[in-house]
Amino acid sequence: DPLREHSADVVRALRAQGLQLAILSGDRHAAALQVARQLGLDEASVQAPLLPEQKLQAIAALRQQGLVAMVGDGVNDTPALARADIGIAMGAAGSAAALETADIALMQDDLRRLPELVSLSQRTHHVLAQNIIIALGLKAVVMGLTLAGLGTLWMAVLADAGAALLVVLNGLRLLGAKAP
């Protein structure tokens, strides 16, 4: 199959985000290697030809090195999408089985959404960590004041409601998040 129009740009963007990429393909090794070269990936990143069971084994081996996301759209990708830490199906072109199995379904067949997805996921992770620190921090302050004999029930109630309001407002920042 010919490469999608923006594939090389997407690969560069994902690598710029610090991701390691691999090609797990059911196609002949020579064909997968040619695709890798066009994308700027080295031969070591190519595993082909793989049957669905072999893709499962490849995903399991990659998971030993860290978190693994799998992008696929076919029935043959379905087991690997399920085994990956994060399965991402390409919506419009994806098979029903791949769409149902994946954790995330991109509703457009635009690979340029992948770096945006990664960026939004990273920002979400940071906001969640901030929210936990805010909520626990406020509660710790009120607890410290209470142990020192300075805290009141109303302080605890206001800290609890205030923490809830602060974490919601902090989370709302993600609504305006733009892709890089």
Backbone as a printed PyTorch tensor [residue, N CA C, xyz], in Angstrom:
tensor([[[  0.8380,  -1.1810,   0.0000],
         [  0.0000,   0.0000,   0.0000],
         [  0.8810,   1.2410,   0.0000]],

        [[  0.4530,   2.2700,  -0.7020],
         [  1.2370,   3.5130,  -0.6660],
         [  1.0980,   4.1840,   0.7050]],

        [[  2.1250,   4.9310,   1.0740],
         [  2.0770,   5.6580,   2.3470],
         [  1.0140,   6.7360,   2.2920]],

        [[  0.4260,   7.0010,   3.4370],
         [ -0.5170,   8.1150,   3.5120],
         [  0.2820,   9.4070,   3.3690]],

        [[ -0.3970,  10.4220,   2.9250],
         [  0.2490,  11.6780,   2.5400],
         [  1.1560,  12.2760,   3.6110]],

        [[  0.7390,  12.2960,   4.8340],
         [  1.4830,  12.9890,   5.8880],
         [  2.2290,  12.0410,   6.8200]],

        [[  2.4110,  10.8120,   6.4160],
         [  3.0030,   9.8050,   7.3030],
         [  4.3920,  10.1880,   7.8040]],

        [[  5.2580,  10.6470,   6.9120],
         [  6.6250,  11.0040,   7.3200],
         [  6.6070,  12.1670,   8.3100]],

        [[  5.7320,  13.1350,   8.0990],
         [  5.6140,  14.2650,   9.0280],
         [  5.1550,  13.7860,  10.4030]],

        [[  4.2110,  12.8580,  10.4180],
         [  3.7000,  12.3200,  11.6800],
         [  4.8030,  11.5790,  12.4240]],

        [[  5.5760,  10.7840,  11.7090],
         [  6.6780,  10.0450,  12.3360],
         [  7.6840,  11.0220,  12.9370]],

        [[  8.0300,  12.0750,  12.2090],
         [  8.9600,  13.0720,  12.7430],
         [  8.3900,  13.7400,  13.9960]],

        [[  7.1050,  14.0760,  13.9700],
         [  6.4650,  14.7240,  15.1200],
         [  6.4430,  13.7970,  16.3350]],

        [[  6.1290,  12.5270,  16.1220],
         [  6.0920,  11.5730,  17.2390],
         [  7.4850,  11.3550,  17.8180]],

        [[  8.4820,  11.2870,  16.9520],
         [  9.8580,  11.1260,  17.4370],
         [ 10.3090,  12.3660,  18.1940]],

        [[  9.8690,  13.5430,  17.7410],
         [ 10.2030,  14.7940,  18.4340],
         [  9.5740,  14.8240,  19.8270]],

        [[  8.4850,  14.0970,  20.0110],
         [  7.8490,  14.0010,  21.3240],
         [  8.5260,  12.9500,  22.2020]],

        [[  9.5810,  12.3410,  21.6890],
         [ 10.3590,  11.3910,  22.4770],
         [  9.9020,   9.9520,  22.3760]],

        [[  9.0520,   9.6490,  21.4120],
         [  8.5480,   8.2820,  21.2790],
         [  9.4710,   7.4420,  20.4070]],

        [[  9.5750,   6.1620,  20.7550],
         [ 10.2870,   5.2000,  19.9180],
         [  9.2430,   4.4930,  19.0730]],

        [[  9.5090,   4.3680,  17.7920],
         [  8.5240,   3.8000,  16.8770],
         [  9.0130,   2.4860,  16.2890]],

        [[  8.0620,   1.6050,  16.0240],
         [  8.3540,   0.3200,  15.3960],
         [  7.2530,   0.0100,  14.3960]],

        [[  7.6070,  -0.7450,  13.3910],
         [  6.6320,  -1.2050,  12.4110],
         [  6.4530,  -2.7020,  12.6060]],

        [[  5.2210,  -3.1050,  12.9110],
         [  4.8640,  -4.5210,  13.0070],
         [  3.9260,  -4.7810,  11.8400]],

        [[  4.3950,  -5.5140,  10.8590],
         [  3.6210,  -5.6500,   9.6340],
         [  3.4310,  -7.1070,   9.2250]],

        [[  2.3020,  -7.3500,   8.6230],
         [  2.0450,  -8.6640,   8.0520],
         [  2.5810,  -8.7750,   6.6270]],

        [[  3.0510,  -7.6680,   6.0820],
         [  3.5830,  -7.6460,   4.7200],
         [  4.9830,  -8.2590,   4.6820]],

        [[  5.4540,  -8.4620,   3.4540],
         [  6.8100,  -8.9840,   3.2740],
         [  7.8170,  -8.0380,   3.9320]],

        [[  8.9260,  -8.5840,   4.3910],
         [  9.9440,  -7.7850,   5.0650],
         [ 10.4670,  -6.6840,   4.1470]],

        [[ 10.6970,  -6.9930,   2.8920],
         [ 11.2260,  -5.9860,   1.9580],
         [ 10.2640,  -4.8140,   1.8050]],

        [[  8.9800,  -5.1050,   1.7350],
         [  7.9800,  -4.0340,   1.6070],
         [  7.9290,  -3.1860,   2.8690]],

        [[  7.9520,  -3.8250,   4.0340],
         [  7.9260,  -3.0930,   5.3050],
         [  9.1990,  -2.2630,   5.4750]],

        [[ 10.3220,  -2.8020,   5.0260],
         [ 11.5860,  -2.0840,   5.1080],
         [ 11.5750,  -0.8440,   4.2110]],

        [[ 10.9850,  -0.9770,   3.0420],
         [ 10.8730,   0.1690,   2.1270],
         [ 10.0160,   1.2800,   2.7640]],

        [[  8.9360,   0.8940,   3.4100],
         [  8.0830,   1.8670,   4.1110],
         [  8.8800,   2.5370,   5.2260]],

        [[  9.6360,   1.7580,   5.9820],
         [ 10.4350,   2.3090,   7.0780],
         [ 11.4240,   3.3420,   6.5540]],

        [[ 12.0770,   3.0330,   5.4540],
         [ 13.0390,   3.9810,   4.8730],
         [ 12.3380,   5.2780,   4.4680]],

        [[ 11.1620,   5.1610,   3.8740],
         [ 10.4210,   6.3550,   3.4620],
         [ 10.0050,   7.1970,   4.6700]],

        [[  9.8270,   6.5510,   5.8020],
         [  9.4150,   7.2410,   7.0200],
         [ 10.5980,   7.7310,   7.8490]],

        [[ 11.7970,   7.3570,   7.4460],
         [ 12.9770,   7.7650,   8.2010],
         [ 13.2750,   6.8710,   9.3840]],

        [[ 12.7560,   5.6430,   9.3560],
         [ 13.0120,   4.6800,  10.4290],
         [ 14.0960,   3.7070,   9.9840]],

        [[ 14.8400,   3.1840,  10.9470],
         [ 15.9060,   2.2500,  10.5910],
         [ 15.3870,   0.8120,  10.5010]],

        [[ 16.2250,  -0.0430,   9.9930],
         [ 15.8410,  -1.4430,   9.7700],
         [ 15.5030,  -2.1590,  11.0740]],

        [[ 16.1470,  -1.7580,  12.1680],
         [ 15.9090,  -2.4110,  13.4570],
         [ 14.4880,  -2.1830,  13.9660]],

        [[ 13.8150,  -1.1620,  13.4560],
         [ 12.4540,  -0.8640,  13.9180],
         [ 11.3920,  -1.6640,  13.1690]],

        [[ 11.8150,  -2.4970,  12.2240],
         [ 10.8710,  -3.2410,  11.3820],
         [ 10.8120,  -4.7030,  11.8070]],

        [[  9.5920,  -5.1900,  12.0320],
         [  9.3610,  -6.6110,  12.2640],
         [  8.3180,  -7.0640,  11.2570]],

        [[  8.7380,  -7.9010,  10.3300],
         [  7.8390,  -8.3800,   9.2850],
         [  8.4510,  -9.6230,   8.6510]],

        [[  7.6690, -10.4500,   8.0410],
         [  6.2090, -10.5320,   8.0790],
         [  5.7550, -11.1770,   9.3800]],

        [[  4.6860, -10.6620,   9.9490],
         [  4.1690, -11.1760,  11.2120],
         [  2.7130, -11.6080,  11.0660]],

        [[  2.4170, -12.7640,  11.5980],
         [  1.0340, -13.2050,  11.7330],
         [  0.4660, -12.5430,  12.9880]],

        [[ -0.8480, -12.5320,  13.1590],
         [ -1.4180, -11.9050,  14.3570],
         [ -0.8250, -12.4180,  15.6680]],

        [[ -0.5480, -13.7180,  15.7680],
         [  0.0420, -14.2650,  16.9960],
         [  1.4520, -13.7170,  17.2110]],

        [[  2.1860, -13.5330,  16.1040],
         [  3.5420, -12.9960,  16.2130],
         [  3.5180, -11.5080,  16.5980]],

        [[  2.4880, -10.7890,  16.1590],
         [  2.3460,  -9.3920,  16.5880],
         [  2.1110,  -9.3410,  18.0990]],

        [[  1.3320, -10.2920,  18.6120],
         [  1.1170, -10.3770,  20.0610],
         [  2.4400, -10.5650,  20.7990]],

        [[  3.2720, -11.4560,  20.2950],
         [  4.5760, -11.7000,  20.9140],
         [  5.4550, -10.4590,  20.8320]],

        [[  5.4010,  -9.7630,  19.7120],
         [  6.1970,  -8.5420,  19.5450],
         [  5.7440,  -7.4610,  20.5270]],

        [[  4.4320,  -7.3230,  20.6890],
         [  3.8970,  -6.3420,  21.6460],
         [  4.3300,  -6.7090,  23.0650]],

        [[  4.2640,  -7.9830,  23.3970],
         [  4.6740,  -8.4350,  24.7360],
         [  6.1510,  -8.1130,  24.9790]],

        [[  6.9890,  -8.3220,  23.9820],
         [  8.4190,  -8.0090,  24.1180],
         [  8.6370,  -6.5010,  24.2730]],

        [[  7.9130,  -5.7080,  23.5220],
         [  8.0400,  -4.2520,  23.6240],
         [  7.5470,  -3.7500,  24.9820]],

        [[  6.5230,  -4.3920,  25.5330],
         [  5.9820,  -3.9760,  26.8390],
         [  7.0000,  -4.1800,  27.9550]],

        [[  7.9440,  -5.1010,  27.7670],
         [  8.9890,  -5.3000,  28.7760],
         [  9.9220,  -4.0970,  28.8330]],

        [[  9.9380,  -3.2940,  27.7510],
         [ 10.7970,  -2.1130,  27.6970],
         [ 10.0740,  -0.8580,  28.1720]],

        [[  8.7470,  -0.9090,  28.2770],
         [  7.9910,   0.2570,  28.7200],
         [  6.5770,   0.2480,  28.1670]],

        [[  5.9190,   1.3850,  28.3300],
         [  4.5450,   1.5600,  27.8650],
         [  4.4830,   1.4410,  26.3350]],

        [[  3.4860,   0.7060,  25.8340],
         [  3.3650,   0.4770,  24.3890],
         [  1.9860,   0.9020,  23.9040]],

        [[  1.9950,   1.7160,  22.8610],
         [  0.7590,   2.0700,  22.1660],
         [  0.8260,   1.4190,  20.7890]],

        [[ -0.2730,   0.8720,  20.3530],
         [ -0.3570,   0.2090,  19.0490],
         [ -1.3960,   0.9380,  18.2220]],

        [[ -1.0230,   1.3010,  17.0040],
         [ -1.9580,   1.9220,  16.0750],
         [ -2.2380,   0.9090,  14.9800]],

        [[ -3.5190,   0.6380,  14.7360],
         [ -3.8770,  -0.3160,  13.6970],
         [ -5.2880,  -0.0840,  13.2210]],

        [[ -5.6310,  -0.7720,  12.1280],
         [ -6.9870,  -0.5950,  11.5990],
         [ -7.6080,  -1.8730,  11.0750]],

        [[ -6.8620,  -2.9610,  11.0640],
         [ -7.3910,  -4.1750,  10.4620],
         [ -7.7490,  -5.2500,  11.4660]],

        [[ -8.4240,  -6.2610,  10.9890],
         [ -8.7990,  -7.4040,  11.8280],
         [ -7.5360,  -8.0820,  12.3600]],

        [[ -6.4810,  -8.1350,  11.5440],
         [ -5.2360,  -8.7690,  11.9850],
         [ -4.5490,  -7.9880,  13.0950]],

        [[ -4.8940,  -6.7120,  13.2530],
         [ -4.3090,  -5.8890,  14.3090],
         [ -5.0500,  -6.0280,  15.6350]],

        [[ -6.2320,  -6.6010,  15.6010],
         [ -7.1000,  -6.6250,  16.7770],
         [ -6.4520,  -7.2640,  18.0030]],

        [[ -5.8320,  -8.4330,  17.9110],
         [ -5.2140,  -9.0010,  19.1250],
         [ -4.0980,  -8.1030,  19.6770]],

        [[ -3.2950,  -7.5120,  18.8000],
         [ -2.2050,  -6.6440,  19.2490],
         [ -2.7490,  -5.3590,  19.8660]],

        [[ -3.8480,  -4.8330,  19.3220],
         [ -4.4790,  -3.6500,  19.9200],
         [ -4.9390,  -3.9520,  21.3420]],

        [[ -5.4480,  -5.1540,  21.5340],
         [ -5.9130,  -5.5540,  22.8630],
         [ -4.7470,  -5.7640,  23.8260]],

        [[ -3.6360,  -6.2700,  23.3600],
         [ -2.4800,  -6.5770,  24.2170],
         [ -1.6860,  -5.3220,  24.5790]],

        [[ -1.6830,  -4.3230,  23.7000],
         [ -0.9170,  -3.1020,  23.9590],
         [ -1.4870,  -2.3690,  25.1760]],

        [[ -0.6530,  -1.5650,  25.8010],
         [ -1.1320,  -0.7620,  26.9240],
         [ -2.2140,   0.2080,  26.4500]],

        [[ -2.0180,   0.7410,  25.2540],
         [ -2.9910,   1.6530,  24.6500],
         [ -3.1820,   1.2370,  23.2010]],

        [[ -4.3920,   0.8190,  22.8550],
         [ -4.7150,   0.4590,  21.4810],
         [ -5.4130,   1.6330,  20.8070]],

        [[ -4.9270,   2.0160,  19.6380],
         [ -5.4850,   3.1520,  18.9080],
         [ -5.9110,   2.6650,  17.5340]],

        [[ -7.2090,   2.7540,  17.2480],
         [ -7.7310,   2.3270,  15.9420],
         [ -7.9920,   3.5610,  15.0920]],

        [[ -7.7200,   3.4220,  13.8260],
         [ -8.0080,   4.4880,  12.8690],
         [ -9.4670,   4.3350,  12.4700]],

        [[-10.2890,   5.2970,  12.8570],
         [-11.7380,   5.2240,  12.7690],
         [-12.3520,   4.8980,  11.4340]],

        [[-12.2440,   5.7800,  10.4670],
         [-12.9960,   5.6220,   9.2250],
         [-12.5650,   4.3840,   8.4450]],

        [[-11.2670,   4.0970,   8.4540],
         [-10.7780,   2.9570,   7.6870],
         [-10.7010,   1.6860,   8.5200]],

        [[-10.9240,   1.8090,   9.8150],
         [-10.7570,   0.6760,  10.7020],
         [-11.8540,  -0.3580,  10.5760]],

        [[-11.4570,  -1.6040,  10.8020],
         [-12.4550,  -2.6680,  10.8190],
         [-13.2760,  -2.5290,  12.0900]],

        [[-14.4570,  -3.0850,  12.0840],
         [-15.3290,  -3.0230,  13.2600],
         [-14.6500,  -3.6800,  14.4520]],

        [[-13.9430,  -4.7720,  14.2250],
         [-13.2740,  -5.4820,  15.3130],
         [-12.1760,  -4.6160,  15.9220]],

        [[-11.3930,  -3.9380,  15.0760],
         [-10.3240,  -3.0710,  15.5800],
         [-10.9020,  -1.9110,  16.3660]],

        [[-11.9710,  -1.3200,  15.8550],
         [-12.6000,  -0.1910,  16.5430],
         [-13.1560,  -0.5950,  17.9020]],

        [[-13.7150,  -1.7930,  17.9610],
         [-14.3050,  -2.2650,  19.2160],
         [-13.2470,  -2.6450,  20.2410]],

        [[-12.1140,  -3.1400,  19.7720],
         [-11.0620,  -3.6180,  20.6620],
         [-10.1960,  -2.4860,  21.1990]],

        [[ -9.9830,  -1.4660,  20.4010],
         [ -9.0610,  -0.3900,  20.7630],
         [ -9.5590,   0.4190,  21.9570]],

        [[ -8.6060,   0.9890,  22.6780],
         [ -8.9350,   1.8830,  23.7850],
         [ -9.3640,   3.2480,  23.2530]],

        [[ -8.7700,   3.6340,  22.1320],
         [ -9.0340,   4.9380,  21.5250],
         [ -9.3270,   4.7060,  20.0490]],

        [[-10.3620,   5.3610,  19.5540],
         [-10.6700,   5.3070,  18.1220],
         [-10.6090,   6.7260,  17.5750]],

        [[ -9.6620,   6.9570,  16.6670],
         [ -9.6050,   8.2510,  16.0050],
         [-10.6820,   8.2410,  14.9310]],

        [[-11.6120,   9.1400,  15.0370],
         [-12.7730,   9.1140,  14.1470],
         [-12.4630,   9.6300,  12.7490]],

        [[-11.3140,  10.2490,  12.5930],
         [-10.8800,  10.6710,  11.2690],
         [ -9.7060,   9.7930,  10.8580]],

        [[ -9.5440,   9.6080,   9.5860],
         [ -8.4140,   8.8180,   9.0960],
         [ -7.2000,   9.7040,   8.8610]],

        [[ -6.9610,  10.6090,   9.7620],
         [ -5.8800,  11.5700,   9.6230],
         [ -4.8120,  11.2500,  10.6530]],

        [[ -3.6970,  10.7130,  10.1800],
         [ -2.6140,  10.3360,  11.0860],
         [ -2.0390,  11.5370,  11.8310]],

        [[ -2.2480,  12.7360,  11.3100],
         [ -1.7320,  13.9300,  11.9770],
         [ -2.3710,  14.1320,  13.3420]],

        [[ -3.4370,  13.4120,  13.6360],
         [ -4.0800,  13.5070,  14.9610],
         [ -3.2910,  12.7510,  16.0330]],

        [[ -2.4040,  11.8420,  15.6270],
         [ -1.6460,  11.0620,  16.6130],
         [ -0.7360,  11.9340,  17.4870]],

        [[  0.0890,  12.8220,  16.9210],
         [  0.8990,  13.6770,  17.7990],
         [  0.0270,  14.5690,  18.6930]],

        [[ -1.0930,  15.0000,  18.1840],
         [ -2.0280,  15.8000,  18.9780],
         [ -2.5630,  14.9720,  20.1480]],

        [[ -2.8930,  13.7190,  19.8860],
         [ -3.3740,  12.8190,  20.9330],
         [ -2.3150,  12.6250,  22.0170]],

        [[ -1.0790,  12.4110,  21.6000],
         [  0.0160,  12.2250,  22.5520],
         [  0.2030,  13.4880,  23.3900]],

        [[  0.1990,  14.6290,  22.7290],
         [  0.3750,  15.9000,  23.4310],
         [ -0.7450,  16.1440,  24.4390]],

        [[ -1.9730,  15.9140,  24.0350],
         [ -3.1030,  16.1030,  24.9430],
         [ -3.0310,  15.1260,  26.1140]],

        [[ -2.6180,  13.9070,  25.8550],
         [ -2.4770,  12.9100,  26.9260],
         [ -1.4190,  13.3400,  27.9290]],

        [[ -0.3070,  13.8730,  27.4480],
         [  0.7490,  14.3360,  28.3440],
         [  0.2810,  15.5270,  29.1780]],

        [[ -0.4280,  16.4600,  28.5400],
         [ -0.9500,  17.6120,  29.2890],
         [ -1.9730,  17.1510,  30.3340]],

        [[ -2.8030,  16.1940,  29.9720],
         [ -3.7940,  15.6670,  30.9110],
         [ -3.1080,  15.0310,  32.1130]],

        [[ -2.0590,  14.2850,  31.8630],
         [ -1.2930,  13.6650,  32.9490],
         [ -0.7530,  14.7340,  33.8970]],

        [[ -0.2040,  15.8080,  33.3680],
         [  0.3420,  16.8800,  34.2030],
         [ -0.7580,  17.5620,  35.0270]],

        [[ -1.9030,  17.8090,  34.4020],
         [ -3.0060,  18.4520,  35.1220],
         [ -3.5300,  17.5350,  36.2250]],

        [[ -3.6170,  16.2450,  35.9600],
         [ -4.0510,  15.2990,  37.0030],
         [ -3.0910,  15.3140,  38.1880]],

        [[ -1.8010,  15.3270,  37.9040],
         [ -0.8170,  15.3740,  38.9900],
         [ -0.9660,  16.6780,  39.7800]],

        [[ -1.1410,  17.7880,  39.0800],
         [ -1.3490,  19.0720,  39.7570],
         [ -2.5990,  19.0230,  40.6420]],

        [[ -3.6650,  18.4490,  40.1200],
         [ -4.9180,  18.3750,  40.8800],
         [ -4.7690,  17.5490,  42.1550]],

        [[ -4.0370,  16.4770,  42.0670],
         [ -3.8080,  15.6480,  43.2570],
         [ -3.0130,  16.4340,  44.2940]],

        [[ -1.9870,  17.1500,  43.8370],
         [ -1.1730,  17.9510,  44.7540],
         [ -2.0050,  19.0630,  45.3890]],

        [[ -2.8340,  19.7320,  44.5900],
         [ -3.6910,  20.8030,  45.1120],
         [ -4.6410,  20.2540,  46.1800]],

        [[ -5.3430,  19.1820,  45.8470],
         [ -6.3430,  18.6290,  46.7730],
         [ -5.7010,  18.1320,  48.0590]],

        [[ -4.6390,  17.3500,  47.9340],
         [ -3.9950,  16.8150,  49.1320],
         [ -3.2800,  17.9150,  49.9190]],

        [[ -2.7320,  18.8820,  49.2040],
         [ -2.0490,  19.9960,  49.8670],
         [ -2.9910,  20.8070,  50.7390]],

        [[ -4.1520,  21.1490,  50.1950],
         [ -5.1300,  21.9000,  50.9870],
         [ -5.5800,  21.1170,  52.2090]],

        [[ -5.8120,  19.8440,  52.0200],
         [ -6.2490,  19.0110,  53.1440],
         [ -5.1370,  18.8950,  54.1900]],

        [[ -3.9000,  18.8100,  53.7430],
         [ -2.7760,  18.7250,  54.6780],
         [ -2.6410,  20.0230,  55.4840]],

        [[ -2.8390,  21.1590,  54.8290],
         [ -2.7640,  22.4430,  55.5350],
         [ -3.8390,  22.5080,  56.6150]],

        [[ -5.0770,  22.1510,  56.2590],
         [ -6.1660,  22.1960,  57.2380],
         [ -5.9180,  21.1910,  58.3600]],

        [[ -5.4050,  20.0230,  58.0170],
         [ -5.1070,  19.0300,  59.0510],
         [ -4.0230,  19.5490,  59.9880]],

        [[ -2.9960,  20.1810,  59.4280],
         [ -1.9390,  20.7560,  60.2610],
         [ -2.4720,  21.8350,  61.1920]],

        [[ -3.3390,  22.7020,  60.6270],
         [ -3.9500,  23.7430,  61.4570],
         [ -4.8110,  23.1370,  62.5700]],

        [[ -5.5310,  22.0810,  62.2380],
         [ -6.3900,  21.4130,  63.2150],
         [ -5.5460,  20.7800,  64.3220]],

        [[ -4.4630,  20.1140,  63.9470],
         [ -3.5800,  19.4980,  64.9470],
         [ -2.9280,  20.5510,  65.8360]],

        [[ -2.7340,  21.7520,  65.2900],
         [ -2.1510,  22.8450,  66.0730],
         [ -3.2060,  23.5670,  66.9070]],

        [[ -4.4630,  23.1340,  66.7920],
         [ -5.5370,  23.7360,  67.5600],
         [ -6.1160,  24.9830,  66.9060]],

        [[ -5.7640,  25.2420,  65.6490],
         [ -6.2310,  26.4400,  64.9600],
         [ -7.3110,  26.1610,  63.9190]],

        [[ -7.5170,  24.8940,  63.5890],
         [ -8.4830,  24.5320,  62.5500],
         [ -9.8940,  24.4190,  63.0880]],

        [[-10.8430,  24.6500,  62.2020],
         [-12.2550,  24.5230,  62.5640],
         [-12.9400,  23.6280,  61.5490]],

        [[-14.1590,  23.2390,  61.9060],
         [-14.9470,  22.4370,  60.9760],
         [-15.2210,  23.2140,  59.6960]],

        [[-15.4990,  24.4980,  59.8400],
         [-15.7800,  25.3120,  58.6520],
         [-14.5650,  25.4250,  57.7400]],

        [[-13.3910,  25.4790,  58.3250],
         [-12.1650,  25.4980,  57.5200],
         [-12.0570,  24.2150,  56.6970]],

        [[-12.3560,  23.0940,  57.3380],
         [-12.2910,  21.7990,  56.6540],
         [-13.3060,  21.7470,  55.5180]],

        [[-14.5230,  22.2330,  55.7840],
         [-15.5700,  22.2320,  54.7550],
         [-15.1650,  23.1360,  53.5990]],

        [[-14.6830,  24.3340,  53.9160],
         [-14.2650,  25.2750,  52.8600],
         [-13.0580,  24.7580,  52.0870]],

        [[-12.1240,  24.1110,  52.7770],
         [-10.9620,  23.5420,  52.0930],
         [-11.3930,  22.4280,  51.1460]],

        [[-12.3400,  21.6150,  51.5980],
         [-12.8270,  20.5230,  50.7460],
         [-13.5420,  21.0680,  49.5120]],

        [[-14.4530,  22.0020,  49.7310],
         [-15.1770,  22.5940,  48.6010],
         [-14.2280,  23.4020,  47.7230]],

        [[-13.2960,  24.1000,  48.3630],
         [-12.3160,  24.8890,  47.6040],
         [-11.4180,  24.0110,  46.7590]],

        [[-10.9910,  22.8930,  47.3160],
         [-10.1480,  21.9640,  46.5620],
         [-10.9090,  21.4350,  45.3500]],

        [[-12.1790,  21.0820,  45.5610],
         [-12.9870,  20.5850,  44.4430],
         [-13.1000,  21.6470,  43.3540]],

        [[-13.3480,  22.8820,  43.7550],
         [-13.4760,  23.9690,  42.7870],
         [-12.1480,  24.2260,  42.0620]],

        [[-11.0520,  24.2360,  42.8090],
         [ -9.7420,  24.4750,  42.1900],
         [ -9.3640,  23.3930,  41.1870]],

        [[ -9.6080,  22.1190,  41.5270],
         [ -9.2270,  21.0550,  40.5970],
         [-10.1170,  21.0770,  39.3520]],

        [[-11.3750,  21.4450,  39.5030],
         [-12.2510,  21.5600,  38.3320],
         [-11.7700,  22.6970,  37.4390]],

        [[-11.4800,  23.8450,  38.0330],
         [-10.9950,  24.9860,  37.2440],
         [ -9.6610,  24.6730,  36.5810]],

        [[ -8.7900,  24.0000,  37.2920],
         [ -7.5040,  23.6080,  36.7160],
         [ -7.7040,  22.6420,  35.5440]],

        [[ -8.6230,  21.7010,  35.7050],
         [ -8.9160,  20.7430,  34.6310],
         [ -9.5350,  21.4010,  33.4150]],

        [[-10.2940,  22.4580,  33.6290],
         [-10.9360,  23.1560,  32.5060],
         [ -9.9170,  23.7840,  31.5600]],

        [[ -8.7080,  23.9800,  32.0320],
         [ -7.6590,  24.5110,  31.1480],
         [ -7.4300,  23.6050,  29.9420]],

        [[ -7.7110,  22.3230,  30.1090],
         [ -7.5030,  21.3860,  29.0060],
         [ -8.4710,  21.6240,  27.8500]],

        [[ -9.6150,  22.2170,  28.1390],
         [-10.5820,  22.4870,  27.0600],
         [-10.0090,  23.4400,  26.0340]],

        [[ -9.1780,  24.3490,  26.4600],
         [ -8.5820,  25.3040,  25.5320],
         [ -7.2420,  24.8470,  24.9880]],

        [[ -6.8470,  23.6120,  25.3310],
         [ -5.5360,  23.1260,  24.8950],
         [ -5.5110,  22.9590,  23.3880]],

        [[ -4.4830,  23.4850,  22.7990],
         [ -4.2860,  23.3770,  21.3480],
         [ -3.1410,  22.4220,  21.0820]],

        [[ -3.2100,  21.8010,  19.9380],
         [ -2.1260,  20.9150,  19.5410],
         [ -0.9110,  21.7580,  19.1840]],

        [[  0.2860,  21.2530,  19.4540],
         [  1.4970,  22.0120,  19.1210],
         [  1.6490,  22.1840,  17.6300]]])
